[in-house]
Amino acid sequence: MNMKTVFVAGHRGMVGAALVRHLKSRDNVIIITRTRTELDLTCQSAVSEFFSQNEIDEVYLAAAKVGGIHANNSYPAEFIYENLMIEANIINAAHANDVQKLLFLGSSCIYPKLANQPMTEEALLTGKLEATNEPYAIAKIAGIKLCESYNRQYGRDYRSVMPTNLYGPNDNFHPENSHVIPALLRRFHEAAQRGDAEVVAWGSGTPMREFLHVDDMAAASVHVMELDKSVYEANTESMLSHINVGTGEDCTIRELVETVAEVTGFKGKIVWDTTKPDGTPRKLMDVSRLHSMGWKHTYNLKDGLKHAFDWFLANQKSFRS
């Protein structure tokens, strides 16, 4: 059996941790990780030295500075600078040390704010981005183009996957800074524990969103990475390196909230505050290319939410704030 050494950058994040869990099930994989204190990925010399000292066969680039709308609005300089540095340092060091295979993990925010639904890979760079997270999105687009450029100039096999909204173990359950699913799971759980008569949800509940369990994201990432190059290239444009990853299915926010209430055991009333904004009516990924490559998600929304909630209950003492 041919063993391969795989560097998972960002292994403590939600996606990176899921990748490590998935790769650990393989008998032929040696996983290399580094914490932020052990290796500053924004430091070019440190990253170059790390790659030169370790014989790495593959890289999963899941490291990134991430946050919600408030964080993106408050720290745009950090979001564009740190993400640009991380991806540039890792991709270039991988190339310089003859690492032929790399997978870059991006975000669905790379697509224009008013992109046609469902969003196809070809929608990239066809319109204006959402203003609140434009610096982050531009950094992720740059990562895609770095992969494409090294493929084009040096014949590398650097691929990119663009996930939809993710949730699951190791998510951020902070009451103010978390995304919609962890925020709802925590809020409805605490309301159930207190015996609250009602929980207020924002908006009308009509916008539609797509959600993917992070373990499915990890499985899809490994699937895309391990595809034969000829199969991968046959399902992408000439030099287009990125593939959408999602379920290809969406639900209304109302359906999401009602399912969260069921999973958390909340028995009270859900009140919709229609004075609050709804946001974009729909955000859905076109995943036909991924399906044509032989991969489909396994978690339905209810089962995925229950799995995420069980993880929250087992770990909530570590994030009581």
C-alpha positions in Angstrom: 0.0 0.0 0.0 1.4 3.4 -1.0 1.3 5.7 1.9 0.8 9.5 1.4 1.5 12.4 3.7 -1.3 14.9 3.8 -1.1 18.4 5.3 -4.4 19.7 6.5 -4.1 23.5 7.0 -6.7 24.8 9.4 -7.3 21.5 11.2 -8.9 23.2 14.3 -11.7 24.9 12.3 -15.0 23.2 11.5 -14.1 22.1 8.0 -10.5 21.2 8.8 -11.5 19.1 11.8 -14.0 17.2 9.6 -11.3 16.6 7.0 -9.0 15.2 9.6 -11.9 12.9 10.9 -12.5 11.7 7.4 -8.9 11.2 6.4 -8.1 9.3 9.6 -10.4 6.5 8.4 -7.9 5.8 5.5 -5.2 3.3 6.0 -2.8 4.9 3.6 -2.8 8.5 5.0 -0.3 10.1 7.3 -1.8 13.4 8.5 0.3 16.5 9.3 -1.2 19.4 11.2 0.2 22.5 12.8 -1.5 24.9 15.3 -1.4 28.6 14.8 1.3 28.9 17.5 3.4 26.2 15.9 3.1 27.7 12.4 2.0 31.2 11.4 0.5 30.7 7.9 0.6 34.4 7.2 4.4 34.3 7.4 6.0 33.4 4.1 9.4 32.3 5.5 7.8 30.1 8.1 5.5 28.4 5.6 8.4 27.9 3.2 10.6 26.4 5.9 7.7 24.1 7.0 7.2 22.7 3.5 11.0 22.3 2.9 11.3 20.3 6.2 8.4 17.9 5.5 7.8 15.6 2.5 4.2 16.4 1.7 2.2 14.7 -1.0 -1.1 16.5 -0.8 -2.5 19.7 0.8 -6.0 20.5 2.0 -6.1 24.3 2.4 -8.9 24.8 4.9 -7.2 27.5 6.9 -8.9 30.9 6.7 -9.9 33.9 8.8 -13.7 33.7 8.9 -16.6 35.5 10.6 -20.1 36.8 10.3 -21.4 40.0 8.8 -20.4 42.1 11.9 -16.8 40.8 11.8 -16.5 41.3 8.1 -17.8 44.8 8.4 -15.6 45.7 11.3 -12.3 44.2 10.2 -12.2 44.2 6.3 -8.4 44.8 6.2 -7.7 41.7 8.3 -10.1 39.6 6.3 -8.5 40.4 3.0 -4.9 40.5 4.1 -4.8 37.4 6.3 -6.7 35.2 3.7 -4.6 36.4 0.8 -1.4 35.7 2.8 -2.4 32.3 4.0 -3.4 31.0 0.5 -0.5 32.7 -1.3 2.1 31.3 1.1 0.7 27.8 1.1 0.0 27.4 -2.6 3.4 28.9 -3.6 5.3 26.8 -1.0 3.5 23.7 -2.2 4.6 24.4 -5.8 8.1 25.3 -4.8 8.5 22.0 -3.0 6.9 19.9 -5.8 3.6 19.1 -4.2 1.5 18.1 -7.2 -1.9 17.9 -5.5 -3.7 20.6 -3.5 -7.3 21.3 -2.7 -8.3 24.9 -1.9 -11.6 25.5 0.1 -13.5 28.6 -0.8 -16.9 30.0 -0.1 -20.2 30.5 -2.0 -19.8 34.3 -1.3 -17.4 34.4 -4.4 -20.5 34.7 -6.6 -22.2 38.0 -7.5 -24.9 39.3 -5.1 -27.5 39.1 -7.9 -26.3 35.8 -9.5 -29.0 33.7 -11.2 -30.3 30.9 -9.0 -29.1 28.2 -8.7 -25.6 29.6 -8.9 -23.3 27.8 -11.4 -19.5 27.9 -11.4 -19.6 30.1 -14.6 -21.3 32.9 -12.5 -17.9 33.8 -11.1 -16.8 37.4 -11.9 -20.0 38.2 -13.8 -21.3 40.8 -11.4 -20.9 42.8 -8.2 -20.2 41.0 -4.9 -22.2 41.5 -1.7 -20.7 44.6 -0.1 -20.5 43.3 3.5 -18.1 40.5 2.8 -16.4 41.7 -0.4 -12.9 41.7 1.0 -13.2 38.1 2.1 -14.8 37.1 -1.2 -12.1 38.8 -3.2 -9.4 36.9 -1.2 -11.2 33.6 -1.9 -11.5 34.4 -5.7 -7.7 35.1 -5.6 -7.2 31.6 -4.2 -9.1 30.1 -7.0 -7.1 32.1 -9.5 -3.8 31.1 -7.8 -4.8 27.4 -8.3 -5.7 28.0 -11.9 -2.5 30.0 -12.6 -0.2 27.3 -11.2 -2.1 24.7 -13.1 -1.8 26.7 -16.3 1.9 27.7 -16.0 3.4 24.7 -14.2 1.0 21.8 -14.9 0.0 21.4 -11.2 -3.1 19.7 -10.1 -4.6 22.3 -7.8 -8.3 22.1 -7.4 -10.9 24.3 -5.6 -14.2 23.5 -3.9 -16.9 26.1 -3.1 -19.2 25.0 -0.3 -22.7 26.3 0.5 -23.7 27.2 4.1 -22.0 24.7 6.4 -22.9 23.5 9.9 -22.0 20.7 12.3 -19.5 19.7 14.9 -16.9 22.4 15.9 -19.2 25.2 14.6 -19.2 28.6 16.4 -22.1 28.7 18.8 -21.3 32.2 20.2 -24.7 34.0 20.9 -23.7 37.1 18.9 -21.1 36.1 16.3 -22.4 32.7 15.0 -24.1 31.9 11.8 -27.8 31.0 11.5 -27.9 27.3 12.4 -25.7 27.3 15.5 -27.4 30.5 16.6 -30.8 29.0 16.3 -29.9 25.7 17.9 -28.5 27.5 21.0 -31.3 30.0 21.2 -34.1 27.4 21.0 -32.3 25.0 23.4 -31.9 27.7 26.0 -35.6 28.8 25.5 -36.6 25.1 26.0 -34.5 24.8 29.1 -36.1 28.0 30.6 -39.6 26.9 29.5 -40.2 30.1 27.5 -43.6 30.5 26.0 -42.3 31.8 22.7 -39.2 32.5 20.6 -39.0 35.5 18.2 -37.6 34.8 14.7 -36.5 37.5 12.3 -38.3 38.3 9.1 -41.1 36.5 7.3 -39.5 33.1 7.1 -39.9 33.0 3.3 -36.3 33.3 2.1 -34.8 30.1 1.0 -31.3 28.8 1.9 -29.2 25.7 1.3 -27.3 24.0 4.2 -24.7 21.2 4.1 -23.4 19.2 7.0 -19.7 19.6 7.4 -19.0 15.9 7.4 -20.6 15.8 3.9 -18.3 18.7 3.0 -15.3 16.8 4.1 -16.4 13.7 2.2 -17.0 15.7 -1.0 -13.6 17.4 -0.7 -11.7 14.1 -0.4 -13.8 12.7 -3.3 -12.9 15.7 -5.5 -9.3 15.5 -4.5 -9.0 11.8 -5.3 -10.8 11.9 -8.7 -8.6 10.9 -11.6 -7.3 14.1 -13.3 -8.9 13.2 -16.6 -12.3 12.7 -14.9 -11.9 16.0 -13.1 -10.9 18.0 -16.2 -13.6 16.4 -18.2 -16.2 17.9 -15.8 -14.6 21.4 -15.6 -14.0 24.2 -18.1 -10.5 24.3 -19.7 -8.8 26.1 -16.8 -11.7 26.5 -14.4 -10.6 24.9 -11.2 -13.5 25.2 -8.8 -16.5 23.0 -8.1 -19.6 23.9 -6.2 -20.3 21.7 -3.1 -23.8 21.5 -1.7 -27.0 19.6 -1.5 -28.7 21.2 -4.5 -31.7 21.5 -2.3 -32.9 24.4 -0.2 -35.6 25.1 2.4 -37.4 28.2 3.7 -36.1 29.8 6.8 -39.5 29.0 8.3 -38.9 25.3 7.7 -35.4 25.5 9.1 -36.7 27.3 12.3 -39.5 24.8 12.8 -37.1 21.9 12.4 -34.7 23.4 14.9 -37.6 23.8 17.4 -38.4 20.1 16.9 -34.8 18.9 17.3 -34.2 21.0 20.4 -37.5 20.0 22.1 -38.9 23.6 22.2 -42.7 23.3 22.7 -43.6 27.0 22.7 -44.7 29.4 20.0 -42.6 30.8 17.2 -43.3 34.5 16.6 -42.1 36.1 13.3 -41.0 39.7 13.6 -41.7 40.9 10.0 -40.3 44.3 10.8 -36.8 42.7 10.5 -35.2 42.3 7.1 -35.4 39.0 5.2 -32.2 39.4 3.2 -31.7 37.8 -0.2 -34.8 35.8 -1.3 -32.8 32.7 -2.4 -29.2 31.4 -2.4 -28.8 28.0 -3.9 -25.8 26.3 -5.5 -25.9 24.4 -8.8 -24.2 21.1 -7.9 -24.8 19.3 -11.2 -21.1 19.1 -11.9 -20.4 17.5 -8.5 -23.2 15.0 -9.0 -21.8 14.1 -12.5 -18.5 13.3 -10.7 -20.2 10.7 -8.6 -20.8 12.4 -5.2 -24.0 13.3 -3.4 -24.7 14.4 0.2 -25.8 11.9 2.8 -27.3 14.0 5.6 -30.8 15.3 5.3 -31.5 18.6 7.2 -33.3 17.0 10.2 -30.7 14.3 10.8 -27.8 16.8 10.2 -29.3 19.3 12.7 -29.8 16.5 15.3 -26.1 15.5 14.9 -25.0 19.1 15.3 -27.2 19.6 18.3 -25.9 16.5 20.0 -22.4 17.8 19.5 -23.5 21.2 21.0 -24.9 19.4 24.1 -21.7 17.4 24.6 -19.5 20.5 24.3 -21.6 23.4 25.6 -19.6 23.8 28.8 -16.6 24.9 26.8 -18.5 27.9 25.3 -20.8 29.2 28.0 -20.3 32.9 27.2 
